[in-house]
Amino acid sequence: MHAWQFARALGIAEKHDWTRFVSMQNLVNLLYREEEREMLSLCAAEGIGVIPWSPQARGKLSRDWDYTSIRTETDEAFGRLFAKTEECLCCFRERVPCYSVTTFPRKRICATLSALHQFFGKLADCNG
């Protein structure tokens, strides 16, 4: 849902004296950050709670990058939701030379998350 659509739904609910939205479950994680553009700001301004959906990106952020299973091979939603992930990781690798998708040990996740935090703007652009 786009932020303008949610804003419109809030307006319609208010106009008809319907129950106001109190929360929204958004797809939010380090691989898909589109909600940060407008939706999270709208929710904050309107006092709407946000419940992250798939914060581990369907397991992509909690397993080895090259992990495969029947689900990873057949899950159409994963491909649709994170289609640009590899492109983003390529952008990230250009800026963080020591980063390697194939040799990434899980025990270094905090350092990588810190680097991703510094890379927020570019990573968000990959999902637009």
LINSUL-V345450 format. One record per run of one state. SS is the DSSP state (a for helix, b for strand, c for the rest). FROM is the first residue (numbers start at 0). LEN is the number of residues. If there is no record, write none. Layout:
# LINSUL-V345450
ss->{SS:SS}
from->{FROM:FROM}
len->{LEN:LEN}
This chain:
# LINSUL-V345450
ss->{c:a:c:b:c:a:c:a:c:b:c:a:c:a:c:a:c:a:c:a:c}
from->{0:2:15:22:27:33:36:38:46:48:53:69:74:75:81:84:95:105:118:119:126}
len->{2:13:7:5:6:3:2:8:2:5:16:5:1:6:3:11:10:13:1:7:2}
